[in-house]
């Protein structure tokens, strides 16, 4: 089975920061593809990336755990078979302005090494106002 989700102790909680203006128009989405067993100094690598992105002031970060997948090594990792339910795929997704995401790249590269990282231009859609 995959490891349980990392639980934060109160002393590890990231300090709150002032909310930013909502993103509008053009933005850049960065996706880092990892394994859920990847570590950085005895903590999940995805946790380290999210916390560093928060400290860097990026607009948003999410972590998505996959149920099945394979990467460059061509070994399939799946949650369906107990003996293979290790190092399941994880995608860390960061979104912000192109300038802010690109400024974060050197720090990310230091953490992920040769992991696959993709950048996609996206358009932020603002919610439609509710009819009165």
N, C-alpha and C positions, 0 to 999 in steps of 0.2 A: 504494500500500500504506500501511497505517497505520504511524505511527512505532513504533520498537522500544520495549519497556518501559524506563522510566527506571531506570538502574542507579545505585545509591548508592555514593558513595565512602566509605571508612571514616570520614573526618572529618564526613560528613553523617549518620552513623548516630545514631538517637535513643538516648539513654541508657536503659538498662533501668530499670524501676520495679517496685516491689513488686506482686505479684499481688493483685488485689482478691478479695473474697468473690464467689462466683458470683451472678449476678442470679437472682432468683426472683420468680415472680408477674408483676405488671404491669410493663411497660416501654414505652418509646417508641422507634419506629424512624423515623429521619430518612433520607430518600433525596433526594439532589441529582442532577439529571439534567444532564449536561454533554456536551461534545464532547471527544474525546481530544486534540484540538489546542488546547484552551483552556489558556492559560498564566498564571502568576503569577510575575512577576520572573524570567523565563527558565527556569522549571521547570514541569512539568505541574501544572495546578490541582488535579487529584485527589491528587497527592502532597502538596501544601501542606495540603489539607484533612485528610488522614490524619495527617500529622505534628502539626498543631495539635490535632486531636482527642486524639491520644496525650498531648501535653503537658497538655491540659486534664483528663486522667485519665478520659476516657470508657471504658466497658467494652469496646467493640469497634468496628472499622471495617473495611470491605471495599470493594474497587473491582471492578466488573464491567464488562467491555467487551462491547458489543453488536456483532452482526454486521450488523445492518441496522436502520434506524429513520428517523423524521422527527420534527420538532418544530414549533414555532410558525411557522417559515418555510416549512413544507410541502415542503421539498426532501428527497428520500429520499437517505440516505447508506447505502452498502452496501459490503461487502468483496468482493462478487462481480465488480464492474466496476472495473478498475484506474483509470479516469479519475474515478470517484466515491468511491474508497476513502480519502477524507480526512475528518477530523473525525467519525469513527464515534462512535456513542452510548456514553456511559460513565455508570454509576450508582454513586455513592458512598453507601454505606449505613452509618449509625452507629446503635448501639443502646446504651441505658442507661436509667436511671430518668428519668421525665418531667422531674423538676427539673433534672437534669444536662444533658439534651438541650436543654431550653428555655434554660438559662443559656449554652449554646454558640451559640445562634441569632444573636446580634448579630455575633459574630466570623465566622460562616459567611456571613451576609448581606454583610458587608464584602468577602468574597472572591468570591462568586458573582454579585453584582449582581442582574440580573433573571432568572437561571436558575430553572427550575422546581424547587421544593423541596416535598416532601410529608412529612407526619407521620402515622404510623399507631400506634394502640395495639396492642400485642402482648402475648401471654402467654408467658413463658419456661417451657418444660417441662424439668424435670430428668430426666436419664437414669434409667431404671428400674434398680434394682440387679440385677446378674447373679445368676441362680439358683445356689445352691451345690451 
